[in-house]
Amino acid sequence: MEEVPQSPNTDEEGYLIEPQDWNEEVAMQLALQENIQLTEDHWDAIRFMREYYADHQIAPDVRHVMKHLEKRLGSESRNAVFELFPYGYVKQACKIAGMKRPRGWSTG
């Protein structure tokens, strides 16, 4: 029987308490909880968010992720973030990318 990996600590809403506990396996667990099947476009957004977090120690604003995806996918992808994460950038993208729940942001 395969051993189930230990899940990192999350807050009551399912966000990681310590973003450094994140790895791609954790992202896959969090995505499953959100009923999201991660595609290469999801991973592109998530990896961009992780790099931004590493450089700035805060989650990127959604507009930065939108610009990043637009460079790769073209201008018709303006709403790609919201197609990839239909229940909201903070609720799904930030959670799956291992960000703490941003204070003062709506769940959109």
N, C-alpha and C positions, 0 to 999 in steps of 0.2 A: 504494500500500500504506500502510495506516494505521500510524503510529508507535506502538509500545508504550511506555507511560509507564515511566520508571525506578522500580523498587520501592525503598522506603526500606530502610535497614539493619535487619535483624532478628537476634535471637539464634538459637541453635541450635534452639530450640523454636518459632520463628516469631513471637515477640513483638517489637514495635517496640523498638529500643534507645532512640530519642528520641521520646516521645509527641507532641512538637510537629511531627513529620514526618507526622502523621495528617491525612487529609482523607477525604471521602466516597468518592472513587475508590479510595483505599487500603483503606478498609473493604470495598468490593465485591470487591477482589482477595483480601483475607484471608478473606472469607466464602466465596468460591469454593473456596479451599483447604480449608475446613472443610465443603464440600458443603452450604452454607446459602444458600437463596434469600431475600434480605432483603425482608421485608414492612414495612408501615407500623408494625406493632408492634415489629419488630426495631429499626427506625430510632428509634422513641420511646425504647426502652431505651438504645440507643447514644448518642443525643443527651443524654439525662439523665446518663449516665455521663460524657460529655465535659464537660458543665457542672459536674458535681460535681468532676471532676478540675481544671478551671480554677479553681474556688473553693478547693479544699483541697490540691491537688498530690499527691493519692493516689487510687487507684481506690476507688470506693465499695464498701462491704460489700454482699453480695448482698441483705441485708434492706432496704437503702435502695432498691434497684432494684425489689424486690418491692412495697414500699409505693407507689412512684411508679406502677407499672403498675396496682396495685389501685385507685388513685384514678381512673384513666382507664377501666379495663376492668371494674371492679366486684369484689366480694369473691370471686366464683367464679374469679377469675384468680390465686388465691394461688400456684399453681404455674406461672404463665405463663412466668417466666424459664426454668424447666427444660423447658417445652414448646418455647420459642423456641430454646433452646441445649441440645439433649438430651445433649451430651457434657460438659456442665458449665459453670458460670458462669465460672470462671477459664480453662478450656481454650478456650472459644469466645467468650463475651461480652467478657471482658477483652481477649482477643487482637484481635477484630474492632474493638473500640472504641479500639484503639491504646494500651492501657495496657502498661506494663512488666510482666513477670511478677511478680506479688506475691510477695515473700519470705515463706516460712513458711506459705503457704496450700497446702492440698491442691489437687488438680486439679478438685475438685468444685464 
